[in-house]
């Protein structure tokens, strides 16, 4: 559901401002209209104001109509022009707001010239002429300031929405990779092993395939719900993922050693969530690419305002994945100002992550 500020921005940006101002100017014309005024006064005023309102959707067409009506009114009924004399200001506001600067510049020059000409008809001294010049100059500068400011706000909002959409896209890709890709890979591997190995226990393999399939389906269902409703995915913690990863690797035959020199539960929730998701992916990679005959380890250290997390495991073959997991982990780390480096050397794969400690976890107890 859209928030009230978003609805207000859409309402204001949908032309309501220009139409409202143009309508107000025409009401001023109606109020100031007298029975003995020329019959063409109101139609020309309506044309001028209607063009100003139309500029909200079609800047150049609206500017042309408004300037045409204003010019006709200045020539035909110069003595009874009241509210419609400000219509070019509405056109300028619409043009500056909607990035049609050329149309706004032409409307400014044309409207300013006609406004000065109409004012000079009622002035008698040089001082009055100078005052009219300065007054109309201020009037014609004001809509430029407002329009350009609104355009900047609109661009900033568009950039924010684009960045938010990009972040959601990356988060969705990371969620799919972290929670579905690994299960699907294991399903394929177990199915191939059961088909090729005559001594394999097919009942156990099928049970594992069913469990992983259900888990992948649950992840996808939750992800679709998150995308539809717009609520964030459930948060995780580094402490929970360390325990889960240790149990999972132990069940797969790995000798996993975890070392910490701080209270992992005291890490700020937003940092722990990112670290937990990265740890989950790291454990998946160890299980998928690691060598269970060699020991592997994970360390968590807090020092000098930063938290350092590292994973090291032996691997019999170089990492040959698509790299999306590493990209996702690096992007997650960068979201909280961290860095992530990976290295393959002498048969050992290492991942080193460093993130700043936030105010909520500024003092992490060290046992």
VEXDOVEX-573341 format. One record per residue (C-alpha): x, y, z. Coordinates in Angstrom, 1 decimal, decimal comma. Each point is the difference from the previous one (the first is absolute). Layout:
BEGIN
<node east="X" north="Y" up="Z"/>
...
This chain:
BEGIN
<node east="0,0" north="0,0" up="0,0"/>
<node east="1,4" north="3,4" up="-1,0"/>
<node east="0,9" north="2,4" up="2,9"/>
<node east="-1,6" north="3,4" up="0,4"/>
<node east="3,1" north="1,9" up="-1,1"/>
<node east="0,3" north="-2,1" up="-3,2"/>
<node east="-3,7" north="0,6" up="-0,8"/>
<node east="0,4" north="3,7" up="0,6"/>
<node east="3,1" north="0,1" up="-2,3"/>
<node east="-2,0" north="-1,8" up="-2,8"/>
<node east="-2,9" north="2,3" up="0,5"/>
<node east="2,1" north="3,2" up="-0,2"/>
<node east="2,1" north="-1,3" up="-2,8"/>
<node east="-3,1" north="-1,1" up="-2,0"/>
<node east="-0,9" north="3,6" up="-1,1"/>
<node east="-2,1" north="1,0" up="2,9"/>
<node east="2,3" north="2,9" up="0,9"/>
<node east="-0,1" north="1,6" up="-3,4"/>
<node east="-3,8" north="-0,6" up="-0,5"/>
<node east="-0,7" north="1,4" up="3,4"/>
<node east="2,0" north="3,1" up="-0,5"/>
<node east="-1,5" north="0,5" up="-3,5"/>
<node east="-3,5" north="-0,4" up="1,4"/>
<node east="0,7" north="2,5" up="2,7"/>
<node east="1,2" north="2,5" up="-2,5"/>
<node east="-3,2" north="-0,4" up="-2,1"/>
<node east="-2,1" north="0,4" up="3,2"/>
<node east="1,8" north="3,3" up="0,5"/>
<node east="-1,0" north="1,0" up="-3,5"/>
<node east="-3,6" north="-0,9" up="0,7"/>
<node east="0,0" north="2,0" up="3,2"/>
<node east="1,5" north="3,0" up="-1,7"/>
<node east="-2,3" north="-0,2" up="-3,0"/>
<node east="-2,5" north="2,8" up="-0,4"/>
<node east="-3,2" north="0,1" up="-2,2"/>
<node east="1,4" north="2,7" up="-2,2"/>
<node east="3,3" north="-1,8" up="-0,8"/>
<node east="0,5" north="-1,3" up="-3,5"/>
<node east="-1,7" north="-3,3" up="-0,9"/>
<node east="3,4" north="-1,5" up="-1,0"/>
<node east="1,6" north="0,6" up="3,3"/>
<node east="-1,1" north="-3,2" up="1,8"/>
<node east="0,6" north="-2,3" up="-3,0"/>
<node east="3,5" north="1,3" up="-0,4"/>
<node east="0,6" north="-0,3" up="3,7"/>
<node east="-1,3" north="-3,6" up="0,0"/>
<node east="2,3" north="-0,8" up="-3,0"/>
<node east="3,0" north="1,4" up="1,8"/>
<node east="-0,7" north="-1,8" up="3,2"/>
<node east="-1,0" north="-3,2" up="-1,7"/>
<node east="3,4" north="-0,1" up="-1,8"/>
<node east="1,8" north="0,5" up="3,3"/>
<node east="-1,8" north="-3,0" up="1,5"/>
<node east="0,6" north="-2,1" up="-3,1"/>
<node east="3,8" north="0,7" up="0,3"/>
<node east="0,0" north="-2,6" up="2,9"/>
<node east="-0,3" north="-2,8" up="-2,6"/>
<node east="1,0" north="1,7" up="-3,3"/>
<node east="2,4" north="2,8" up="0,9"/>
<node east="0,6" north="1,3" up="-3,5"/>
<node east="-3,6" north="-0,2" up="-1,1"/>
<node east="-1,2" north="1,6" up="3,2"/>
<node east="2,7" north="2,7" up="-0,2"/>
<node east="-1,0" north="0,8" up="-3,6"/>
<node east="-3,8" north="0,2" up="0,8"/>
<node east="0,6" north="2,1" up="3,2"/>
<node east="2,4" north="2,4" up="-1,8"/>
<node east="-2,4" north="0,3" up="-2,9"/>
<node east="-3,0" north="0,8" up="2,3"/>
<node east="2,1" north="2,4" up="2,0"/>
<node east="1,1" north="1,8" up="-3,1"/>
<node east="-3,5" north="0,3" up="-1,3"/>
<node east="-1,3" north="1,3" up="3,3"/>
<node east="2,8" north="2,5" up="0,2"/>
<node east="-0,8" north="1,3" up="-3,5"/>
<node east="-3,8" north="-0,2" up="0,1"/>
<node east="-0,9" north="0,7" up="3,6"/>
<node east="3,1" north="1,4" up="1,7"/>
<node east="-1,9" north="2,0" up="2,6"/>
<node east="-1,9" north="-2,9" up="1,5"/>
<node east="2,7" north="-2,6" up="0,3"/>
<node east="0,2" north="-1,1" up="3,7"/>
<node east="0,7" north="-3,5" up="1,1"/>
<node east="1,1" north="-1,4" up="-3,4"/>
<node east="3,0" north="2,3" up="0,0"/>
<node east="1,6" north="-2,5" up="2,4"/>
<node east="-0,7" north="-3,0" up="-2,2"/>
<node east="3,5" north="-0,1" up="-1,6"/>
<node east="1,4" north="-0,5" up="3,5"/>
<node east="-1,9" north="-3,2" up="0,3"/>
<node east="1,3" north="-1,1" up="-3,4"/>
<node east="3,6" north="0,7" up="1,1"/>
<node east="-0,5" north="-2,0" up="3,2"/>
<node east="-1,3" north="-3,0" up="-2,1"/>
<node east="2,9" north="0,3" up="-2,5"/>
<node east="2,7" north="0,3" up="2,6"/>
<node east="-1,5" north="-2,8" up="2,1"/>
<node east="-0,3" north="-2,3" up="-3,0"/>
<node east="3,4" north="0,8" up="-1,5"/>
<node east="-1,2" north="1,8" up="-3,1"/>
<node east="2,3" north="3,0" up="0,5"/>
<node east="-0,2" north="1,3" up="-3,5"/>
<node east="-3,8" north="0,4" up="0,1"/>
<node east="0,4" north="1,5" up="3,5"/>
<node east="2,6" north="2,5" up="-1,3"/>
<node east="-2,2" north="1,1" up="-3,0"/>
<node east="-3,1" north="0,4" up="2,3"/>
<node east="2,1" north="2,0" up="2,4"/>
<node east="1,2" north="2,5" up="-2,7"/>
<node east="-3,4" north="0,3" up="-1,6"/>
<node east="-1,9" north="0,3" up="3,2"/>
<node east="2,4" north="2,4" up="1,6"/>
<node east="-0,1" north="2,3" up="-3,1"/>
<node east="-3,8" north="0,0" up="-0,1"/>
<node east="-0,3" north="0,6" up="3,8"/>
<node east="2,4" north="2,9" up="-0,2"/>
<node east="-1,9" north="1,4" up="-3,0"/>
<node east="-3,3" north="-0,2" up="1,9"/>
<node east="1,6" north="1,6" up="3,1"/>
<node east="1,5" north="2,8" up="-2,0"/>
<node east="-3,5" north="1,0" up="-1,1"/>
<node east="-0,8" north="0,9" up="3,5"/>
<node east="3,3" north="1,6" up="1,1"/>
<node east="0,9" north="3,7" up="-0,4"/>
<node east="3,5" north="0,4" up="1,4"/>
<node east="3,4" north="-1,6" up="-0,4"/>
<node east="0,0" north="-1,2" up="3,6"/>
<node east="-3,3" north="-1,8" up="-0,6"/>
<node east="1,4" north="-1,6" up="-3,1"/>
<node east="3,1" north="-1,2" up="1,9"/>
<node east="-2,2" north="-1,4" up="2,7"/>
<node east="-2,1" north="-1,9" up="-2,5"/>
<node east="3,1" north="-1,4" up="-1,6"/>
<node east="1,4" north="-1,3" up="3,3"/>
<node east="-3,4" north="-1,2" up="1,3"/>
<node east="-0,7" north="-2,1" up="-3,1"/>
<node east="3,6" north="-1,3" up="0,0"/>
<node east="-0,5" north="-1,3" up="3,5"/>
<node east="-3,3" north="-1,5" up="-1,0"/>
<node east="1,6" north="-1,9" up="-3,0"/>
<node east="3,0" north="-1,2" up="2,0"/>
<node east="-2,2" north="-1,5" up="2,7"/>
<node east="-1,6" north="-2,8" up="-2,1"/>
<node east="3,4" north="-1,0" up="-1,3"/>
<node east="1,3" north="-0,4" up="3,6"/>
<node east="-3,0" north="-2,0" up="1,0"/>
<node east="-0,1" north="-2,1" up="-3,2"/>
<node east="3,7" north="-0,9" up="0,1"/>
<node east="-0,2" north="-0,8" up="3,7"/>
<node east="-3,0" north="-2,4" up="-0,7"/>
<node east="1,9" north="-1,5" up="-2,9"/>
<node east="3,0" north="-0,7" up="2,3"/>
<node east="-2,3" north="-1,6" up="2,6"/>
<node east="-1,6" north="-2,1" up="-2,7"/>
<node east="3,3" north="-1,2" up="-1,3"/>
<node east="1,3" north="-0,8" up="3,4"/>
<node east="-3,1" north="-2,0" up="0,7"/>
<node east="0,3" north="-1,8" up="-3,3"/>
<node east="3,6" north="-0,8" up="0,8"/>
<node east="-1,0" north="-1,2" up="3,4"/>
<node east="-2,6" north="-2,3" up="-1,4"/>
<node east="2,4" north="-1,3" up="-2,6"/>
<node east="2,6" north="-0,7" up="2,6"/>
<node east="-2,7" north="-1,7" up="2,2"/>
<node east="-1,2" north="-2,1" up="-3,0"/>
<node east="3,6" north="-1,0" up="-0,8"/>
<node east="0,7" north="-0,9" up="3,6"/>
<node east="-3,2" north="-2,1" up="0,1"/>
<node east="1,0" north="-1,7" up="-3,3"/>
<node east="3,4" north="-0,9" up="1,4"/>
<node east="-1,5" north="-1,2" up="3,3"/>
<node east="-2,4" north="-2,2" up="-1,9"/>
<node east="2,8" north="-1,4" up="-2,1"/>
<node east="2,1" north="-0,6" up="3,2"/>
<node east="-3,0" north="-1,7" up="1,7"/>
<node east="-0,5" north="-2,3" up="-3,0"/>
<node east="3,6" north="-0,9" up="-0,2"/>
<node east="0,5" north="-0,5" up="3,8"/>
<node east="-3,2" north="-2,0" up="0,7"/>
<node east="-1,0" north="-1,7" up="-3,3"/>
<node east="3,0" north="-0,5" up="-2,3"/>
<node east="1,9" north="-2,1" up="2,5"/>
<node east="-3,0" north="-2,2" up="0,8"/>
<node east="-0,6" north="-0,6" up="-3,7"/>
<node east="3,7" north="-0,8" up="-0,6"/>
<node east="-0,2" north="-2,6" up="2,8"/>
<node east="-3,2" north="-1,4" up="-1,4"/>
<node east="1,7" north="-0,5" up="-3,3"/>
<node east="3,1" north="-1,5" up="1,5"/>
<node east="-2,0" north="-2,4" up="2,2"/>
<node east="-2,1" north="-1,1" up="-2,9"/>
<node east="3,0" north="-0,6" up="-2,2"/>
<node east="1,8" north="-1,9" up="2,7"/>
<node east="-3,1" north="-2,2" up="0,6"/>
<node east="-0,3" north="-0,7" up="-3,7"/>
<node east="3,7" north="-0,8" up="-0,6"/>
<node east="1,0" north="-1,8" up="3,2"/>
<node east="-1,7" north="-3,4" up="0,3"/>
<node east="0,9" north="-0,2" up="3,7"/>
<node east="-1,5" north="3,3" up="0,9"/>
<node east="-3,0" north="0,0" up="2,4"/>
<node east="-2,7" north="1,4" up="-2,3"/>
<node east="-2,5" north="0,4" up="2,8"/>
<node east="2,4" north="2,2" up="1,9"/>
<node east="0,8" north="1,9" up="-3,1"/>
<node east="-3,7" north="0,5" up="-0,9"/>
<node east="-0,8" north="1,1" up="3,6"/>
<node east="2,8" north="2,6" up="-0,2"/>
<node east="-1,2" north="1,2" up="-3,5"/>
<node east="-3,5" north="0,4" up="1,3"/>
<node east="1,2" north="1,9" up="3,1"/>
<node east="2,1" north="2,3" up="-2,1"/>
<node east="-2,8" north="0,5" up="-2,5"/>
<node east="-2,4" north="1,0" up="2,7"/>
<node east="2,5" north="2,4" up="1,5"/>
<node east="0,6" north="1,6" up="-3,4"/>
<node east="-3,7" north="0,3" up="-0,6"/>
<node east="-0,5" north="1,6" up="3,4"/>
<node east="2,8" north="2,5" up="-0,7"/>
<node east="-1,6" north="0,9" up="-3,4"/>
<node east="-3,5" north="0,3" up="1,6"/>
<node east="1,4" north="2,3" up="2,7"/>
<node east="1,9" north="2,0" up="-2,6"/>
<node east="-3,1" north="0,5" up="-2,2"/>
<node east="-1,9" north="1,1" up="3,1"/>
<node east="2,7" north="2,5" up="0,9"/>
<node east="0,0" north="1,4" up="-3,6"/>
<node east="-3,7" north="0,2" up="-0,1"/>
<node east="-0,6" north="1,6" up="3,4"/>
<node east="3,2" north="2,0" up="0,1"/>
<node east="1,1" north="-1,1" up="3,5"/>
<node east="3,6" north="-0,8" up="0,6"/>
<node east="1,1" north="-3,6" up="0,3"/>
<node east="0,5" north="-1,4" up="3,5"/>
<node east="3,3" north="1,1" up="1,6"/>
<node east="2,7" north="-2,5" up="0,9"/>
<node east="2,9" north="0,2" up="2,5"/>
<node east="3,6" north="-0,9" up="-0,2"/>
<node east="-0,2" north="-2,1" up="3,1"/>
<node east="-2,8" north="-2,1" up="-1,3"/>
<node east="1,7" north="-0,5" up="-3,4"/>
<node east="3,2" north="-1,0" up="1,6"/>
<node east="-1,8" north="-2,7" up="2,0"/>
<node east="-2,0" north="-1,2" up="-3,0"/>
<node east="3,0" north="0,0" up="-2,3"/>
<node east="2,1" north="-2,0" up="2,5"/>
<node east="-2,8" north="-2,6" up="0,4"/>
<node east="-0,5" north="-0,2" up="-3,8"/>
<node east="3,6" north="-0,5" up="-0,8"/>
<node east="0,5" north="-2,5" up="2,8"/>
<node east="-2,9" north="-2,1" up="-1,5"/>
<node east="1,8" north="0,2" up="-3,3"/>
<node east="3,2" north="-1,4" up="1,5"/>
<node east="2,0" north="3,3" up="0,4"/>
<node east="2,1" north="0,8" up="3,1"/>
<node east="-1,2" north="3,6" up="0,4"/>
<node east="1,7" north="2,1" up="2,7"/>
<node east="-1,4" north="3,4" up="1,0"/>
<node east="2,0" north="2,5" up="2,0"/>
<node east="-1,3" north="3,3" up="1,5"/>
<node east="1,6" north="2,6" up="2,2"/>
<node east="-3,2" north="2,0" up="0,6"/>
<node east="-3,6" north="-0,4" up="1,0"/>
<node east="-1,6" north="-0,6" up="-3,4"/>
<node east="-3,5" north="0,5" up="1,4"/>
<node east="0,9" north="3,6" up="0,9"/>
<node east="0,5" north="1,0" up="-3,7"/>
<node east="-2,6" north="2,6" up="-1,2"/>
<node east="-3,0" north="-1,8" up="-1,7"/>
<node east="0,5" north="1,7" up="-3,4"/>
<node east="3,7" north="-1,0" up="0,0"/>
<node east="-0,7" north="-3,5" up="1,3"/>
<node east="-2,6" north="-0,5" up="-2,7"/>
<node east="2,5" north="0,8" up="-2,8"/>
<node east="2,7" north="-2,0" up="1,6"/>
<node east="-2,4" north="-2,9" up="0,5"/>
<node east="-1,0" north="-0,1" up="-3,6"/>
<node east="3,6" north="0,1" up="-1,2"/>
<node east="0,9" north="-2,7" up="2,5"/>
<node east="-2,9" north="-2,2" up="-1,4"/>
<node east="1,4" north="0,4" up="-3,6"/>
<node east="3,5" north="-0,7" up="1,2"/>
<node east="-1,1" north="-3,2" up="1,7"/>
<node east="-1,9" north="-1,1" up="-3,1"/>
<node east="3,2" north="0,5" up="-2,1"/>
<node east="2,0" north="-2,0" up="2,5"/>
<node east="-2,5" north="-2,8" up="-0,2"/>
<node east="-0,1" north="0,1" up="-3,8"/>
<node east="3,6" north="0,6" up="-0,9"/>
<node east="2,0" north="-0,9" up="3,1"/>
<node east="2,0" north="-3,1" up="0,8"/>
<node east="-1,4" north="-1,8" up="3,0"/>
<node east="3,2" north="-1,9" up="0,6"/>
<node east="1,6" north="3,3" up="1,1"/>
<node east="-1,0" north="2,2" up="2,9"/>
<node east="-1,7" north="3,4" up="-0,6"/>
<node east="-0,5" north="2,9" up="2,3"/>
<node east="-1,9" north="3,2" up="0,6"/>
<node east="1,1" north="2,9" up="2,2"/>
<node east="-1,7" north="3,1" up="1,3"/>
<node east="2,1" north="2,8" up="1,5"/>
<node east="-0,8" north="3,5" up="1,2"/>
<node east="2,8" north="2,6" up="0,1"/>
<node east="0,5" north="3,7" up="-0,6"/>
<node east="-3,6" north="0,8" up="-0,9"/>
<node east="-0,4" north="-2,8" up="-2,5"/>
<node east="-1,3" north="-3,6" up="0,0"/>
<node east="2,1" north="-2,5" up="-2,1"/>
<node east="-1,4" north="-3,3" up="-1,1"/>
<node east="1,9" north="-2,6" up="-2,0"/>
<node east="-0,6" north="-3,4" up="-1,4"/>
<node east="2,7" north="-2,4" up="-1,1"/>
<node east="-0,4" north="-3,5" up="-1,5"/>
<node east="2,0" north="-2,4" up="-2,2"/>
<node east="-1,3" north="-0,6" up="-3,5"/>
<node east="1,1" north="-2,7" up="-2,4"/>
<node east="-0,9" north="2,0" up="-3,0"/>
<node east="-0,1" north="3,8" up="-0,7"/>
<node east="-3,4" north="1,6" up="0,6"/>
<node east="-1,8" north="-0,4" up="-3,3"/>
<node east="-3,4" north="1,6" up="0,8"/>
<node east="-1,7" north="2,9" up="-1,8"/>
<node east="1,4" north="2,5" up="2,5"/>
<node east="-3,5" north="1,3" up="0,8"/>
<node east="0,4" north="-1,1" up="3,6"/>
<node east="3,2" north="2,0" up="0,5"/>
<node east="-1,6" north="3,0" up="-1,7"/>
<node east="-3,0" north="-0,2" up="2,3"/>
<node east="2,2" north="-0,3" up="3,1"/>
<node east="2,1" north="3,0" up="-1,1"/>
<node east="-3,0" north="2,1" up="-0,7"/>
<node east="-1,5" north="-0,8" up="3,4"/>
<node east="3,3" north="1,0" up="1,7"/>
<node east="0,1" north="3,2" up="-1,9"/>
<node east="-3,5" north="1,0" up="1,1"/>
<node east="1,3" north="0,4" up="3,6"/>
<node east="3,4" north="1,5" up="-1,0"/>
<node east="1,9" north="-3,3" up="0,1"/>
<node east="2,5" north="-1,7" up="-2,3"/>
<node east="0,2" north="-3,6" up="-1,1"/>
<node east="3,0" north="-1,8" up="-1,5"/>
<node east="0,4" north="-3,5" up="-1,2"/>
<node east="3,2" north="-2,0" up="-0,9"/>
<node east="1,0" north="-3,4" up="-1,2"/>
<node east="3,5" north="-1,0" up="1,0"/>
<node east="1,8" north="-3,3" up="0,4"/>
<node east="-3,2" north="-1,9" up="-0,1"/>
<node east="-1,8" north="2,1" up="2,7"/>
<node east="-2,9" north="2,3" up="-0,7"/>
<node east="-0,3" north="3,0" up="2,3"/>
<node east="-2,7" north="2,7" up="0,4"/>
<node east="0,8" north="3,1" up="2,2"/>
<node east="-2,7" north="2,5" up="0,9"/>
<node east="0,4" north="3,2" up="1,9"/>
<node east="-2,8" north="2,3" up="1,0"/>
<node east="-0,2" north="3,1" up="2,3"/>
<node east="-1,6" north="-0,3" up="3,5"/>
<node east="-3,1" north="2,2" up="0,2"/>
<node east="-1,1" north="2,1" up="3,0"/>
<node east="-2,3" north="-2,8" up="1,2"/>
<node east="3,0" north="-2,4" up="0,3"/>
<node east="2,7" north="2,5" up="0,7"/>
<node east="1,1" north="-2,0" up="3,0"/>
<node east="-0,1" north="-3,7" up="-0,7"/>
<node east="1,0" north="-2,0" up="3,1"/>
<node east="3,2" north="-2,1" up="-0,4"/>
<node east="0,1" north="-3,1" up="2,1"/>
